[in-house]
Amino acid sequence: MVLEDNTGMADFHTSLLDAVNVRITTRMYEDEKIDSDLSRQLRQNIDAVNLISGLHMQLIENCPQVFARANAEGHFRNAQNFIALIGPAGSDEAREASGYYGERLVLSAVLMGLQTGWVAGSWDKAEAERCCDISDNEELYLGIVIGYQEGYSALMEEPYEQRCETQRTHRPSKSADELFTVKAAEAAAGADSASASPPSAEPPQWFMDGVAAAAKAPSAMNRQPAMFSYNPGSGSVEAYIGSRDSTMFAYTDLGIAKLHFQIGAGGGSWEWGNRGAFSQR
């Protein structure tokens, strides 16, 4: 995509990678209801994702009581709408899926001109549960606050490059180089060791692009626990979380990071789970 100088967000904001490049965690919102057409689009997206994933995510609107204390204490301002990430109780795979598909909804919302913020602690979870439809065998994992960012009109007029810079500098983050490892290069199985050239230990550009996108992914307490490994011998890629990063939110963070990597790499698919493999297609 070719971007002209001084192009506003509404003129270019069309791809998931664009959304990755400008998405930030938003805490200050306008005191406005979500437009009814956008609300309908969000619900349609959620229904489609639930059908694919087996999750039970829901859009909950106009429930400021869930964030009454967080709004009063300054953690949020005018937070009142959220996407509830609901799925099977006690399932790490479902938590990972909620991160992957929840972030997919986040990026779609950004393309609609809405802003979001993942939330784990800065809300009344018990009150949130009362606003949701949760079956006996389900649990509410996390929420995603959603709405119009404070100063929405001015935000929509900002050039793409300016919003990319805001994304890059809005929080301290690990660099892409801190988020991947390269396994020791080995000759391919069955190759003539006397004549075969060792595979290059330099990861391909698509892998580096994937890691760069993953570095922009949100995570609980900004821990960025997801890592990626590249095996130059087989060309295989895995995503994993170290044992010291295995918090209750780690699998959600892993799912979010996998989606960002997939988008940055230009497509492909992941296996679920820690050490899940990536297939480039």
Backbone torsions as a table, in degrees:
resi	resn	phi	psi	omega
1	MET	NA	130.4	178.5
2	VAL	-95.0	127.5	-178.9
3	LEU	-110.6	129.6	177.5
4	GLU	-83.2	154.5	175.3
5	ASP	-60.5	143.0	177.0
6	ASN	64.6	21.1	176.3
7	THR	-72.8	129.6	178.0
8	GLY	-74.4	162.6	-177.3
9	MET	-59.3	-40.0	-175.1
10	ALA	-64.6	-21.1	-176.6
11	ASP	-82.7	-23.1	-174.0
12	PHE	-121.5	-11.9	-162.9
13	HIS	-75.9	77.6	-169.0
14	THR	-127.0	-11.9	-175.7
15	SER	-123.8	158.6	178.5
16	LEU	-62.3	-35.1	178.4
17	LEU	-65.9	-37.5	173.6
18	ASP	-57.6	-43.5	-179.4
19	ALA	-64.8	-41.2	175.9
20	VAL	-57.1	-40.7	-174.1
21	ASN	-73.1	-17.7	-177.9
22	VAL	-119.9	-9.6	-176.9
23	ARG	-65.2	131.6	172.4
24	ILE	-133.4	161.8	173.6
25	THR	-76.8	122.9	-176.8
26	THR	-108.7	132.5	-179.8
27	ARG	-116.9	-19.9	-177.8
28	MET	-109.9	119.3	-174.4
29	TYR	-120.6	155.5	170.2
30	GLU	-70.0	150.0	177.2
31	ASP	-85.6	69.0	-177.7
32	GLU	-137.0	147.0	172.8
33	LYS	-73.8	152.4	175.1
34	ILE	-70.3	134.2	178.3
35	ASP	-50.0	139.4	-174.4
36	SER	-61.7	-36.0	177.7
37	ASP	-67.1	-41.5	177.7
38	LEU	-66.2	-39.7	177.8
39	SER	-60.1	-42.1	178.9
40	ARG	-64.3	-41.6	177.4
41	GLN	-62.4	-42.5	178.6
42	LEU	-60.8	-44.6	-179.7
43	ARG	-64.9	-37.8	177.2
44	GLN	-64.4	-42.7	177.4
45	ASN	-62.0	-43.1	-179.6
46	ILE	-64.2	-42.4	179.0
47	ASP	-60.6	-42.1	-179.9
48	ALA	-65.2	-42.8	180.0
49	VAL	-66.2	-40.0	178.1
50	ASN	-61.7	-38.5	179.5
51	LEU	-64.0	-40.0	-179.3
52	ILE	-73.4	-41.7	-167.7
53	SER	-94.0	-21.3	-173.1
54	GLY	78.7	10.1	176.5
55	LEU	-86.6	178.1	-177.5
56	HIS	-133.7	49.2	-178.1
57	MET	-70.2	149.1	-175.0
58	GLN	-141.9	144.0	171.6
59	LEU	-91.7	120.6	180.0
60	ILE	-112.8	119.7	-176.0
61	GLU	-114.6	151.7	171.8
62	ASN	57.2	49.9	176.9
63	CYS	-125.1	65.7	-177.3
64	PRO	-64.4	-20.3	-179.8
65	GLN	-62.8	-25.0	178.1
66	VAL	-64.8	-28.9	-175.1
67	PHE	-117.5	19.5	-175.2
68	ALA	-57.1	-49.2	-178.8
69	ARG	-70.4	-42.4	-179.4
70	ALA	-63.2	-38.4	176.4
71	ASN	-66.8	-42.8	-178.1
72	ALA	-65.8	-34.6	-177.0
73	GLU	-88.8	-1.8	175.5
74	GLY	90.2	3.2	175.6
75	HIS	-67.4	-35.4	173.7
76	PHE	-134.4	169.0	169.3
77	ARG	-136.1	124.1	178.6
78	ASN	61.4	25.6	173.6
79	ALA	-69.7	128.5	-177.7
80	GLN	-151.6	-12.1	179.9
81	ASN	-121.3	146.4	177.4
82	PHE	-156.2	153.7	169.6
83	ILE	-93.8	121.9	179.9
84	ALA	-89.8	122.5	179.1
85	LEU	-92.3	103.1	-173.4
86	ILE	-123.0	138.6	178.9
87	GLY	-165.9	-171.4	-178.2
88	PRO	-56.2	137.1	-179.4
89	ALA	-70.9	139.1	173.3
90	GLY	72.3	19.8	-177.6
91	SER	-109.8	113.7	176.0
92	ASP	-64.4	-38.2	-179.8
93	GLU	-64.0	-39.8	178.4
94	ALA	-67.0	-37.5	176.1
95	ARG	-62.5	-42.1	177.7
96	GLU	-62.2	-44.2	178.6
97	ALA	-61.9	-36.0	179.2
98	SER	-65.6	-34.2	175.6
99	GLY	-68.2	-46.7	-178.7
100	TYR	-61.8	-53.4	-175.6
101	TYR	-79.1	-30.4	174.9
102	GLY	-63.1	-42.4	177.6
103	GLU	-68.3	-30.6	174.5
104	ARG	-61.3	-40.2	176.3
105	LEU	-67.5	-38.0	176.9
106	VAL	-58.1	-49.3	-177.3
107	LEU	-66.1	-36.3	175.2
108	SER	-63.9	-39.2	178.7
109	ALA	-64.6	-39.4	177.4
110	VAL	-60.6	-39.4	178.0
111	LEU	-65.4	-22.9	177.1
112	MET	-85.3	-5.9	-178.0
113	GLY	94.4	7.3	177.2
114	LEU	-94.4	161.7	177.6
115	GLN	-123.7	160.8	-170.7
116	THR	-142.9	168.6	172.7
117	GLY	-157.7	120.7	175.6
118	TRP	-65.0	141.5	-176.8
119	VAL	-136.3	132.4	177.8
120	ALA	-123.1	-41.6	-174.8
121	GLY	-115.4	-25.6	-173.5
122	SER	-89.1	55.4	175.5
123	TRP	-162.4	169.3	174.8
124	ASP	-93.8	95.8	-173.9
125	LYS	-64.4	-37.2	178.9
126	ALA	-62.3	-40.9	177.6
127	GLU	-67.9	-37.6	177.2
128	ALA	-60.9	-42.0	179.3
129	GLU	-62.0	-34.9	179.5
130	ARG	-69.3	-21.8	178.9
131	CYS	-85.6	-9.3	-173.1
132	CYS	-108.9	165.4	172.5
133	ASP	-102.1	101.9	-175.0
134	ILE	-122.7	123.4	179.1
135	SER	-77.5	168.6	-176.9
136	ASP	-62.3	-31.7	-177.6
137	ASN	-96.2	15.6	-178.8
138	GLU	-118.3	164.9	173.2
139	GLU	-143.1	155.4	174.4
140	LEU	-88.2	112.8	-177.6
141	TYR	-77.8	-59.7	-174.4
142	LEU	-152.0	177.4	174.5
143	GLY	-130.7	162.7	175.0
144	ILE	-128.5	108.1	176.1
145	VAL	-66.2	142.0	-177.2
146	ILE	-145.2	143.3	179.2
147	GLY	168.6	-164.5	178.4
148	TYR	-93.1	125.2	179.6
149	GLN	-62.7	143.6	174.3
150	GLU	-55.4	131.6	-173.9
151	GLY	77.6	31.4	-173.2
152	TYR	-54.5	-46.2	-175.7
153	SER	-60.7	-44.8	178.8
154	ALA	-66.4	-37.6	179.5
155	LEU	-59.9	-41.8	-177.7
156	MET	-69.1	-15.8	178.4
157	GLU	-92.7	-8.2	-178.5
158	GLU	-69.0	139.7	175.6
159	PRO	-63.2	154.2	179.1
160	TYR	-54.6	-46.8	-177.3
161	GLU	-60.0	-36.8	179.8
162	GLN	-67.4	-40.4	179.7
163	ARG	-71.8	-32.6	173.7
164	CYS	-63.0	-40.4	178.9
165	GLU	-66.7	-38.3	175.8
166	THR	-61.2	-42.3	178.6
167	GLN	-62.2	-40.0	-176.5
168	ARG	-68.6	-31.2	-171.0
169	THR	-111.9	-0.3	-171.0
170	HIS	-75.1	-11.4	179.6
171	ARG	-154.7	154.2	170.4
172	PRO	-69.3	132.0	-177.4
173	SER	-139.7	155.4	170.3
174	LYS	-67.8	147.1	174.8
175	SER	-78.3	163.6	177.3
176	ALA	-57.6	-36.5	-178.3
177	ASP	-64.0	-21.0	179.2
178	GLU	-87.0	-2.7	-171.9
179	LEU	-111.5	9.8	178.1
180	PHE	-144.8	157.9	174.8
181	THR	-130.2	156.0	176.7
182	VAL	-120.2	123.9	178.6
183	LYS	-71.3	156.4	178.3
184	ALA	-58.3	132.8	-178.2
185	ALA	-68.9	136.0	177.4
186	GLU	-131.0	148.0	176.7
187	ALA	-67.2	146.7	179.0
188	ALA	-60.5	145.9	-178.6
189	ALA	-59.3	133.6	177.4
190	GLY	87.0	-4.1	-178.4
191	ALA	-77.7	151.5	176.7
192	ASP	-72.7	108.7	-173.8
193	SER	-63.2	-22.8	-178.6
194	ALA	-78.4	-24.4	-174.3
195	SER	-117.3	-20.7	-175.9
196	ALA	-72.6	135.5	176.0
197	SER	-80.8	137.5	178.9
198	PRO	-63.7	141.6	179.0
199	PRO	-63.7	150.2	179.9
200	SER	-69.0	135.2	177.7
201	ALA	-82.6	-3.4	-179.4
202	GLU	-80.3	118.2	179.8
203	PRO	-61.9	148.3	178.6
204	PRO	-68.4	162.6	-175.9
205	GLN	-62.6	-36.4	-179.4
206	TRP	-63.2	-34.4	177.1
207	PHE	-66.6	-45.7	-179.7
208	MET	-64.5	-36.7	176.9
209	ASP	-64.7	-37.8	177.7
210	GLY	-64.7	-44.6	179.2
211	VAL	-64.2	-39.4	179.1
212	ALA	-61.3	-39.3	177.4
213	ALA	-69.3	-37.9	178.9
214	ALA	-64.9	-30.2	178.7
215	ALA	-65.3	-18.0	179.7
216	LYS	-95.0	3.3	-176.7
217	ALA	-77.4	142.9	173.5
218	PRO	-72.4	156.6	177.2
219	SER	-155.8	158.2	-179.3
220	ALA	-59.6	126.2	179.3
221	MET	55.5	23.3	178.3
222	ASN	55.4	34.0	-178.2
223	ARG	-76.6	-25.8	-177.9
224	GLN	47.8	62.7	-173.8
225	PRO	-78.9	-18.8	-175.2
226	ALA	-73.9	134.4	177.6
227	MET	-123.5	159.8	-179.9
228	PHE	-129.3	138.2	178.7
229	SER	-120.5	142.4	178.7
230	TYR	-120.6	129.6	177.7
231	ASN	-104.8	106.6	-176.7
232	PRO	-67.1	-22.5	179.2
233	GLY	-70.0	-43.8	-178.4
234	SER	-103.4	-14.1	-175.2
235	GLY	75.1	12.7	-175.8
236	SER	-84.5	155.0	-179.2
237	VAL	-130.5	137.2	175.2
238	GLU	-129.2	153.3	172.0
239	ALA	-116.5	137.9	-175.3
240	TYR	-151.3	164.4	175.3
241	ILE	-123.6	129.1	177.6
242	GLY	-67.7	158.5	-176.6
243	SER	-60.5	-34.1	-178.3
244	ARG	-74.7	-12.2	179.2
245	ASP	-102.8	10.1	-176.0
246	SER	-81.3	69.3	175.5
247	THR	-87.5	176.1	-178.9
248	MET	-66.9	-17.4	179.3
249	PHE	-101.6	0.0	-171.3
250	ALA	-62.2	-40.6	-178.4
251	TYR	-69.8	-33.8	173.7
252	THR	-62.8	-45.7	178.2
253	ASP	-60.9	-37.5	179.2
254	LEU	-63.2	-43.5	178.8
255	GLY	-63.3	-41.1	177.9
256	ILE	-61.7	-47.4	-177.6
257	ALA	-64.6	-38.3	178.2
258	LYS	-60.9	-42.0	178.8
259	LEU	-62.6	-46.9	-179.9
260	HIS	-59.7	-43.6	178.5
261	PHE	-60.0	-46.1	-177.7
262	GLN	-59.9	-42.6	179.0
263	ILE	-66.1	-46.3	-179.4
264	GLY	-64.1	-33.9	-178.7
265	ALA	-76.8	-6.6	178.0
266	GLY	89.3	16.9	178.3
267	GLY	121.8	175.8	-177.6
268	GLY	127.9	-167.8	-179.9
269	SER	-150.5	156.5	-178.1
270	TRP	-116.9	148.9	162.0
271	GLU	-83.3	145.1	175.9
272	TRP	-72.3	159.2	172.3
273	GLY	101.2	162.1	174.3
274	ASN	-65.2	134.4	-173.7
275	ARG	70.6	21.3	175.2
276	GLY	-63.4	141.6	-176.2
277	ALA	-92.1	150.0	178.1
278	PHE	-102.8	135.5	176.3
279	SER	-115.3	118.0	-179.9
280	GLN	-85.5	126.1	-178.8
281	ARG	-131.7	NA	NA
